[in-house]
Amino acid sequence: MEFDILTLFPRIFAGPLDESILKRAREAGLVQIRVHNLRDFTHDKHRVVDDKPYGGGPGMLMKPEPIFEAVEKMQRPDSCVVLMTPQGPPLTQARAQAFAGKPHLIIICGHYEGVDERVREALVDEEVSIGDYVLTNGALAAAVVVDAVTRLLPGAIGHEQSAVDDSFATGLLEGPQYTRPPEFRGMKVPDVLLSGNHGEVAKWNKEQARQRTRQRRPDLLEGEDKL
Ligand code: ADE
């Protein structure tokens, strides 16, 4: 899978993309992630990427020309163009799964007060928000998308099953988990987990996941047959 990320702050991506699973996925060739500076698609001396909104109002908008030039240079028939914006529908595990099935994502990171509407009209296939809060720009949000999608690519994480079992993939939050030692500062690992009875362990895990979801995120169970 390939990502082309258009941003005013390429350095924001250096840390997140260079660690752990993302780093290994890149090295293994599962994913190619290219980060582009939108200023490289300007042609004036000051490399201007923003301008005042028509009709007045506070702040600046991202100009359409550099974004159009960059996207049109990278776009292929199988590309999906994504705009990071708090106005988009929320990123969910289902949306991450859908993105993981696409060969090429071009991600536009918004900045300033937003982008010229013609970018949305003519270029963007999908808008995505990572939550109901406003970041200073879309770069961190794009890094979140790259992370959530890359870990779903076959071979990206060691134990394939863990992407299948993890919170949200099942529609439920994951329940409590334990590792050694069996007793730590008086706190014991539940007996069932030490029993070696896989059937009982699976039953316990499922019940704990249901309970945790009911307590913390009842909205995930609404209208579903998961209770
Ligand atoms: N840009 C600024 N805030 C954002 C958010 N919550 N999600 C996606 N992009 C953003």
py3Dmol code that shows the C-alpha trace and the ligand (Angstrom):
import py3Dmol

protein = """\
ATOM      1  CA  MET A   1       0.000   0.000   0.000  1.00  0.00           C
ATOM      2  CA  GLU A   2       1.166   3.541  -0.702  1.00  0.00           C
ATOM      3  CA  PHE A   3       0.584   6.835   1.075  1.00  0.00           C
ATOM      4  CA  ASP A   4       1.364  10.310  -0.253  1.00  0.00           C
ATOM      5  CA  ILE A   5       0.932  12.913   2.461  1.00  0.00           C
ATOM      6  CA  LEU A   6       0.665  16.616   1.633  1.00  0.00           C
ATOM      7  CA  THR A   7       1.510  18.879   4.549  1.00  0.00           C
ATOM      8  CA  LEU A   8       3.089  22.160   5.522  1.00  0.00           C
ATOM      9  CA  PHE A   9       4.962  20.356   8.318  1.00  0.00           C
ATOM     10  CA  PRO A  10       6.744  17.278   6.967  1.00  0.00           C
ATOM     11  CA  ARG A  11       8.934  16.998  10.046  1.00  0.00           C
ATOM     12  CA  ILE A  12       5.936  16.154  12.231  1.00  0.00           C
ATOM     13  CA  PHE A  13       5.902  12.746  10.528  1.00  0.00           C
ATOM     14  CA  ALA A  14       9.551  11.893  11.118  1.00  0.00           C
ATOM     15  CA  GLY A  15       9.012  10.550  14.648  1.00  0.00           C
ATOM     16  CA  PRO A  16       5.789   8.551  14.301  1.00  0.00           C
ATOM     17  CA  LEU A  17       6.732   6.881  11.011  1.00  0.00           C
ATOM     18  CA  ASP A  18      10.171   5.878  12.182  1.00  0.00           C
ATOM     19  CA  GLU A  19       9.310   3.739  15.176  1.00  0.00           C
ATOM     20  CA  SER A  20       8.148   0.255  15.932  1.00  0.00           C
ATOM     21  CA  ILE A  21       5.538  -1.354  13.680  1.00  0.00           C
ATOM     22  CA  LEU A  22       5.395   1.481  11.150  1.00  0.00           C
ATOM     23  CA  LYS A  23       9.146   1.408  10.772  1.00  0.00           C
ATOM     24  CA  ARG A  24       9.189  -2.352  10.284  1.00  0.00           C
ATOM     25  CA  ALA A  25       6.264  -2.274   7.864  1.00  0.00           C
ATOM     26  CA  ARG A  26       8.120   0.275   5.758  1.00  0.00           C
ATOM     27  CA  GLU A  27      11.365  -1.674   5.880  1.00  0.00           C
ATOM     28  CA  ALA A  28       9.534  -4.862   4.902  1.00  0.00           C
ATOM     29  CA  GLY A  29       8.025  -3.058   1.908  1.00  0.00           C
ATOM     30  CA  LEU A  30       4.425  -3.547   3.109  1.00  0.00           C
ATOM     31  CA  VAL A  31       3.890   0.164   2.913  1.00  0.00           C
ATOM     32  CA  GLN A  32       5.492   3.126   1.195  1.00  0.00           C
ATOM     33  CA  ILE A  33       4.932   6.455   2.898  1.00  0.00           C
ATOM     34  CA  ARG A  34       6.026   9.626   1.134  1.00  0.00           C
ATOM     35  CA  VAL A  35       5.671  12.989   2.847  1.00  0.00           C
ATOM     36  CA  HIS A  36       5.581  16.118   0.671  1.00  0.00           C
ATOM     37  CA  ASN A  37       5.886  19.759   1.616  1.00  0.00           C
ATOM     38  CA  LEU A  38       3.029  21.700  -0.003  1.00  0.00           C
ATOM     39  CA  ARG A  39       5.331  24.712  -0.324  1.00  0.00           C
ATOM     40  CA  ASP A  40       7.252  22.739  -2.937  1.00  0.00           C
ATOM     41  CA  PHE A  41       4.179  23.122  -5.163  1.00  0.00           C
ATOM     42  CA  THR A  42       4.178  26.923  -5.130  1.00  0.00           C
ATOM     43  CA  HIS A  43       5.879  29.053  -7.772  1.00  0.00           C
ATOM     44  CA  ASP A  44       6.265  32.448  -6.128  1.00  0.00           C
ATOM     45  CA  LYS A  45       9.309  33.776  -4.326  1.00  0.00           C
ATOM     46  CA  HIS A  46       7.746  33.528  -0.854  1.00  0.00           C
ATOM     47  CA  ARG A  47       6.208  30.111  -1.424  1.00  0.00           C
ATOM     48  CA  VAL A  48       2.812  31.323  -0.257  1.00  0.00           C
ATOM     49  CA  VAL A  49       0.270  28.611   0.552  1.00  0.00           C
ATOM     50  CA  ASP A  50      -2.493  30.634   2.252  1.00  0.00           C
ATOM     51  CA  ASP A  51      -4.644  33.694   1.643  1.00  0.00           C
ATOM     52  CA  LYS A  52      -7.451  35.741   3.216  1.00  0.00           C
ATOM     53  CA  PRO A  53     -10.998  34.405   2.929  1.00  0.00           C
ATOM     54  CA  TYR A  54     -13.381  36.172   0.560  1.00  0.00           C
ATOM     55  CA  GLY A  55     -16.102  37.932   2.527  1.00  0.00           C
ATOM     56  CA  GLY A  56     -13.780  38.564   5.432  1.00  0.00           C
ATOM     57  CA  GLY A  57     -13.555  36.680   8.700  1.00  0.00           C
ATOM     58  CA  PRO A  58     -10.649  35.685  10.872  1.00  0.00           C
ATOM     59  CA  GLY A  59      -7.661  33.616   9.847  1.00  0.00           C
ATOM     60  CA  MET A  60      -6.303  32.417   6.563  1.00  0.00           C
ATOM     61  CA  LEU A  61      -7.310  29.668   4.151  1.00  0.00           C
ATOM     62  CA  MET A  62      -5.118  27.238   2.260  1.00  0.00           C
ATOM     63  CA  LYS A  63      -4.953  28.284  -1.383  1.00  0.00           C
ATOM     64  CA  PRO A  64      -6.213  25.784  -3.959  1.00  0.00           C
ATOM     65  CA  GLU A  65      -3.336  25.970  -6.478  1.00  0.00           C
ATOM     66  CA  PRO A  66      -0.542  24.134  -4.602  1.00  0.00           C
ATOM     67  CA  ILE A  67      -2.961  21.422  -3.431  1.00  0.00           C
ATOM     68  CA  PHE A  68      -4.355  20.857  -6.930  1.00  0.00           C
ATOM     69  CA  GLU A  69      -0.875  20.738  -8.416  1.00  0.00           C
ATOM     70  CA  ALA A  70       0.378  18.246  -5.832  1.00  0.00           C
ATOM     71  CA  VAL A  71      -2.657  15.951  -5.996  1.00  0.00           C
ATOM     72  CA  GLU A  72      -2.770  15.954  -9.792  1.00  0.00           C
ATOM     73  CA  LYS A  73       0.894  15.023  -9.908  1.00  0.00           C
ATOM     74  CA  MET A  74       0.422  12.022  -7.621  1.00  0.00           C
ATOM     75  CA  GLN A  75      -3.052  10.867  -8.510  1.00  0.00           C
ATOM     76  CA  ARG A  76      -3.626   7.566 -10.277  1.00  0.00           C
ATOM     77  CA  PRO A  77      -6.881   5.869 -11.285  1.00  0.00           C
ATOM     78  CA  ASP A  78      -6.774   3.793  -8.065  1.00  0.00           C
ATOM     79  CA  SER A  79      -6.019   6.692  -5.689  1.00  0.00           C
ATOM     80  CA  CYS A  80      -8.296   7.783  -2.885  1.00  0.00           C
ATOM     81  CA  VAL A  81      -7.875  11.432  -1.862  1.00  0.00           C
ATOM     82  CA  VAL A  82      -8.512  12.073   1.835  1.00  0.00           C
ATOM     83  CA  LEU A  83      -8.793  15.452   3.547  1.00  0.00           C
ATOM     84  CA  MET A  84      -8.018  15.625   7.259  1.00  0.00           C
ATOM     85  CA  THR A  85     -10.512  18.031   8.819  1.00  0.00           C
ATOM     86  CA  PRO A  86     -12.555  18.261  12.015  1.00  0.00           C
ATOM     87  CA  GLN A  87     -15.593  18.632   9.710  1.00  0.00           C
ATOM     88  CA  GLY A  88     -15.234  15.074   8.406  1.00  0.00           C
ATOM     89  CA  PRO A  89     -16.911  11.924   9.691  1.00  0.00           C
ATOM     90  CA  PRO A  90     -14.968  10.317  12.543  1.00  0.00           C
ATOM     91  CA  LEU A  91     -12.200   7.795  11.970  1.00  0.00           C
ATOM     92  CA  THR A  92     -13.469   4.411  13.094  1.00  0.00           C
ATOM     93  CA  GLN A  93     -11.978   0.937  12.956  1.00  0.00           C
ATOM     94  CA  ALA A  94     -14.330   0.192  10.044  1.00  0.00           C
ATOM     95  CA  ARG A  95     -13.053   3.216   8.129  1.00  0.00           C
ATOM     96  CA  ALA A  96      -9.440   2.218   8.873  1.00  0.00           C
ATOM     97  CA  GLN A  97     -10.246  -1.267   7.518  1.00  0.00           C
ATOM     98  CA  ALA A  98     -11.724   0.224   4.362  1.00  0.00           C
ATOM     99  CA  PHE A  99      -8.631   2.391   3.841  1.00  0.00           C
ATOM    100  CA  ALA A 100      -6.388  -0.650   4.378  1.00  0.00           C
ATOM    101  CA  GLY A 101      -8.040  -2.200   1.318  1.00  0.00           C
ATOM    102  CA  LYS A 102      -7.076   0.691  -0.934  1.00  0.00           C
ATOM    103  CA  PRO A 103      -3.816   0.664  -2.905  1.00  0.00           C
ATOM    104  CA  HIS A 104      -3.065   4.389  -2.686  1.00  0.00           C
ATOM    105  CA  LEU A 105      -4.124   7.105  -0.272  1.00  0.00           C
ATOM    106  CA  ILE A 106      -3.290  10.761  -0.880  1.00  0.00           C
ATOM    107  CA  ILE A 107      -3.807  12.565   2.416  1.00  0.00           C
ATOM    108  CA  ILE A 108      -4.198  16.347   2.476  1.00  0.00           C
ATOM    109  CA  CYS A 109      -3.433  17.891   5.865  1.00  0.00           C
ATOM    110  CA  GLY A 110      -5.424  21.055   6.471  1.00  0.00           C
ATOM    111  CA  HIS A 111      -4.016  24.096   8.223  1.00  0.00           C
ATOM    112  CA  TYR A 112      -5.057  27.625   9.109  1.00  0.00           C
ATOM    113  CA  GLU A 113      -8.836  28.084   9.155  1.00  0.00           C
ATOM    114  CA  GLY A 114      -9.336  25.434   6.523  1.00  0.00           C
ATOM    115  CA  VAL A 115      -8.974  24.861   2.797  1.00  0.00           C
ATOM    116  CA  ASP A 116     -10.577  26.560  -0.199  1.00  0.00           C
ATOM    117  CA  GLU A 117     -13.865  24.759  -0.825  1.00  0.00           C
ATOM    118  CA  ARG A 118     -12.892  23.920  -4.420  1.00  0.00           C
ATOM    119  CA  VAL A 119     -10.375  21.419  -3.041  1.00  0.00           C
ATOM    120  CA  ARG A 120     -13.287  19.531  -1.474  1.00  0.00           C
ATOM    121  CA  GLU A 121     -15.451  19.881  -4.553  1.00  0.00           C
ATOM    122  CA  ALA A 122     -12.992  18.742  -7.153  1.00  0.00           C
ATOM    123  CA  LEU A 123     -10.303  16.638  -5.475  1.00  0.00           C
ATOM    124  CA  VAL A 124     -11.408  15.035  -2.239  1.00  0.00           C
ATOM    125  CA  ASP A 125     -13.003  11.584  -2.121  1.00  0.00           C
ATOM    126  CA  GLU A 126     -13.301  11.327   1.658  1.00  0.00           C
ATOM    127  CA  GLU A 127     -12.987  13.668   4.626  1.00  0.00           C
ATOM    128  CA  VAL A 128     -11.888  12.325   7.990  1.00  0.00           C
ATOM    129  CA  SER A 129     -11.801  13.714  11.513  1.00  0.00           C
ATOM    130  CA  ILE A 130      -9.927  11.933  14.285  1.00  0.00           C
ATOM    131  CA  GLY A 131     -12.230  13.309  16.972  1.00  0.00           C
ATOM    132  CA  ASP A 132     -14.359  16.180  18.161  1.00  0.00           C
ATOM    133  CA  TYR A 133     -11.561  18.588  18.960  1.00  0.00           C
ATOM    134  CA  VAL A 134      -9.507  20.964  16.846  1.00  0.00           C
ATOM    135  CA  LEU A 135      -5.801  20.406  16.249  1.00  0.00           C
ATOM    136  CA  THR A 136      -3.467  23.136  15.020  1.00  0.00           C
ATOM    137  CA  ASN A 137      -3.182  21.282  11.713  1.00  0.00           C
ATOM    138  CA  GLY A 138      -3.999  17.961  10.131  1.00  0.00           C
ATOM    139  CA  ALA A 139      -0.530  16.404  10.264  1.00  0.00           C
ATOM    140  CA  LEU A 140      -0.925  14.623  13.588  1.00  0.00           C
ATOM    141  CA  ALA A 141      -4.375  13.480  12.484  1.00  0.00           C
ATOM    142  CA  ALA A 142      -2.889  12.080   9.251  1.00  0.00           C
ATOM    143  CA  ALA A 143      -0.201  10.258  11.252  1.00  0.00           C
ATOM    144  CA  VAL A 144      -3.004   8.655  13.271  1.00  0.00           C
ATOM    145  CA  VAL A 145      -4.679   7.457  10.062  1.00  0.00           C
ATOM    146  CA  VAL A 146      -1.407   6.044   8.707  1.00  0.00           C
ATOM    147  CA  ASP A 147      -0.827   4.194  11.977  1.00  0.00           C
ATOM    148  CA  ALA A 148      -4.363   2.791  12.273  1.00  0.00           C
ATOM    149  CA  VAL A 149      -4.324   1.634   8.635  1.00  0.00           C
ATOM    150  CA  THR A 150      -0.768   0.271   8.436  1.00  0.00           C
ATOM    151  CA  ARG A 151      -1.134  -2.037  11.422  1.00  0.00           C
ATOM    152  CA  LEU A 152      -4.045  -3.707   9.603  1.00  0.00           C
ATOM    153  CA  LEU A 153      -1.983  -4.627   6.536  1.00  0.00           C
ATOM    154  CA  PRO A 154      -1.277  -8.353   6.340  1.00  0.00           C
ATOM    155  CA  GLY A 155       2.105  -9.055   7.948  1.00  0.00           C
ATOM    156  CA  ALA A 156       2.402  -5.710   9.753  1.00  0.00           C
ATOM    157  CA  ILE A 157       1.947  -7.083  13.238  1.00  0.00           C
ATOM    158  CA  GLY A 158       3.527 -10.243  14.493  1.00  0.00           C
ATOM    159  CA  HIS A 159       0.425 -12.004  15.703  1.00  0.00           C
ATOM    160  CA  GLU A 160      -2.174 -11.601  12.981  1.00  0.00           C
ATOM    161  CA  GLN A 161      -4.835 -12.582  15.450  1.00  0.00           C
ATOM    162  CA  SER A 162      -4.193  -9.546  17.613  1.00  0.00           C
ATOM    163  CA  ALA A 163      -5.543  -7.187  14.929  1.00  0.00           C
ATOM    164  CA  VAL A 164      -8.621  -9.387  14.685  1.00  0.00           C
ATOM    165  CA  ASP A 165      -9.180  -9.468  18.451  1.00  0.00           C
ATOM    166  CA  ASP A 166      -8.328  -5.945  19.451  1.00  0.00           C
ATOM    167  CA  SER A 167     -10.757  -3.363  20.717  1.00  0.00           C
ATOM    168  CA  PHE A 168     -13.322  -2.240  18.123  1.00  0.00           C
ATOM    169  CA  ALA A 169     -12.389  -4.939  15.583  1.00  0.00           C
ATOM    170  CA  THR A 170     -14.754  -7.226  17.486  1.00  0.00           C
ATOM    171  CA  GLY A 171     -17.206  -4.400  18.066  1.00  0.00           C
ATOM    172  CA  LEU A 172     -16.354  -4.613  21.770  1.00  0.00           C
ATOM    173  CA  LEU A 173     -13.632  -3.095  23.931  1.00  0.00           C
ATOM    174  CA  GLU A 174     -10.962  -5.527  25.012  1.00  0.00           C
ATOM    175  CA  GLY A 175     -11.274  -6.792  28.569  1.00  0.00           C
ATOM    176  CA  PRO A 176      -8.530  -6.965  31.202  1.00  0.00           C
ATOM    177  CA  GLN A 177      -5.309  -8.778  30.326  1.00  0.00           C
ATOM    178  CA  TYR A 178      -2.467 -10.049  32.515  1.00  0.00           C
ATOM    179  CA  THR A 179       1.088 -11.225  32.152  1.00  0.00           C
ATOM    180  CA  ARG A 180       3.527 -12.699  34.689  1.00  0.00           C
ATOM    181  CA  PRO A 181       3.909 -12.775  37.668  1.00  0.00           C
ATOM    182  CA  PRO A 182       0.724 -14.564  38.779  1.00  0.00           C
ATOM    183  CA  GLU A 183       0.694 -12.451  41.941  1.00  0.00           C
ATOM    184  CA  PHE A 184       2.032  -8.893  42.171  1.00  0.00           C
ATOM    185  CA  ARG A 185       1.778  -6.763  45.312  1.00  0.00           C
ATOM    186  CA  GLY A 186      -1.072  -8.899  46.522  1.00  0.00           C
ATOM    187  CA  MET A 187      -2.994  -8.580  43.247  1.00  0.00           C
ATOM    188  CA  LYS A 188      -3.728 -11.936  41.686  1.00  0.00           C
ATOM    189  CA  VAL A 189      -4.294 -12.983  38.111  1.00  0.00           C
ATOM    190  CA  PRO A 190      -7.810 -14.500  37.900  1.00  0.00           C
ATOM    191  CA  ASP A 191      -7.662 -18.270  38.408  1.00  0.00           C
ATOM    192  CA  VAL A 192      -9.390 -19.035  35.117  1.00  0.00           C
ATOM    193  CA  LEU A 193      -6.470 -17.545  33.169  1.00  0.00           C
ATOM    194  CA  LEU A 194      -4.036 -19.890  34.935  1.00  0.00           C
ATOM    195  CA  SER A 195      -6.289 -22.923  34.417  1.00  0.00           C
ATOM    196  CA  GLY A 196      -5.058 -23.870  30.947  1.00  0.00           C
ATOM    197  CA  ASN A 197      -8.695 -24.441  29.916  1.00  0.00           C
ATOM    198  CA  HIS A 198      -8.887 -22.619  26.589  1.00  0.00           C
ATOM    199  CA  GLY A 199     -12.673 -22.851  26.347  1.00  0.00           C
ATOM    200  CA  GLU A 200     -13.170 -21.316  29.783  1.00  0.00           C
ATOM    201  CA  VAL A 201     -10.537 -18.649  29.070  1.00  0.00           C
ATOM    202  CA  ALA A 202     -12.273 -17.659  25.820  1.00  0.00           C
ATOM    203  CA  LYS A 203     -15.644 -17.505  27.610  1.00  0.00           C
ATOM    204  CA  TRP A 204     -14.180 -15.363  30.394  1.00  0.00           C
ATOM    205  CA  ASN A 205     -12.490 -12.995  27.924  1.00  0.00           C
ATOM    206  CA  LYS A 206     -15.717 -12.529  25.985  1.00  0.00           C
ATOM    207  CA  GLU A 207     -17.744 -11.852  29.125  1.00  0.00           C
ATOM    208  CA  GLN A 208     -15.148  -9.352  30.399  1.00  0.00           C
ATOM    209  CA  ALA A 209     -15.157  -7.576  27.035  1.00  0.00           C
ATOM    210  CA  ARG A 210     -18.960  -7.316  27.128  1.00  0.00           C
ATOM    211  CA  GLN A 211     -18.896  -6.032  30.692  1.00  0.00           C
ATOM    212  CA  ARG A 212     -16.226  -3.431  29.993  1.00  0.00           C
ATOM    213  CA  THR A 213     -18.049  -2.238  26.874  1.00  0.00           C
ATOM    214  CA  ARG A 214     -21.368  -2.033  28.759  1.00  0.00           C
ATOM    215  CA  GLN A 215     -19.725   0.041  31.497  1.00  0.00           C
ATOM    216  CA  ARG A 216     -17.523   2.331  29.443  1.00  0.00           C
ATOM    217  CA  ARG A 217     -18.973   2.579  25.950  1.00  0.00           C
ATOM    218  CA  PRO A 218     -22.615   1.518  25.976  1.00  0.00           C
ATOM    219  CA  ASP A 219     -22.983   3.457  22.706  1.00  0.00           C
ATOM    220  CA  LEU A 220     -21.014   0.689  20.972  1.00  0.00           C
ATOM    221  CA  LEU A 221     -23.708  -1.798  21.914  1.00  0.00           C
ATOM    222  CA  GLU A 222     -26.680   0.290  20.838  1.00  0.00           C
ATOM    223  CA  GLY A 223     -28.940  -1.486  18.395  1.00  0.00           C
ATOM    224  CA  GLU A 224     -26.517  -4.398  18.288  1.00  0.00           C
ATOM    225  CA  ASP A 225     -26.969  -7.941  19.331  1.00  0.00           C
ATOM    226  CA  LYS A 226     -23.791  -7.980  21.400  1.00  0.00           C
ATOM    227  CA  LEU A 227     -25.159  -8.048  24.961  1.00  0.00           C
TER     228      LEU A 227
END
"""
ligand_1 = """\
10
ADE
N -7.369 19.083 11.699
C -7.600 19.798 12.815
N -8.306 19.114 13.706
C -8.552 17.884 13.156
C -9.238 16.723 13.587
N -9.850 16.653 14.773
N -9.276 15.680 12.751
C -8.688 15.744 11.535
N -8.016 16.808 11.083
C -7.947 17.873 11.874
"""
view = py3Dmol.view(width=600, height=400)
view.addModel(protein, "pdb")
view.setStyle({"model": 0}, {"cartoon": {"style": "trace"}})
view.addModel(ligand_1, "xyz")
view.setStyle({"model": 1}, {"stick": {}})
view.zoomTo()
view.show()
